[in-house]
């Protein structure tokens, strides 16, 4: 359901297709990625899996997250960005807050690039369009160290967007 945003997010606009950055849109989930290396997938803190009740059995649903991977000879240039979008018709005024869990890790295949804390920013835009009529919230991301295995280490609280919508 998520689609790549292929227009520029920068001002002045540039062509995001001409810089050699590879951008992959994936999902990670408990059933397929719970033993992934160097960092396994775990459910974010406080998130409970939905349960599906059948005749005599309760089945936990497969909780999953959106994964965005930027790679290439030079990674992302400073100030460059990539995004995905999903069109939904939801009146956000009915909600009290927006909560989003973010995670950042260096690619094991690119150790020379050495992603550091605060070098990458996570952001969300929502509104009527993506060019003029939107709100944007961004936070610098802390990088999860290889080998982390607990939800608190993989999904650090500093990487959460927890926004009371009344501020907007």
Beta strands, then each sheet from edge to edge (+ up, - down):
strand 1: 3-5
strand 2: 22-29
strand 3: 51-53
strand 4: 58-60
strand 5: 64-71
strand 6: 83-85
strand 7: 97-101
strand 8: 121-127
strand 9: 134-140
strand 10: 160-164
sheet 1: 1+ 6-
sheet 2: 2+ 5-
sheet 3: 3+ 4-
sheet 4: 7+ 10-
sheet 5: 8+ 9-
end
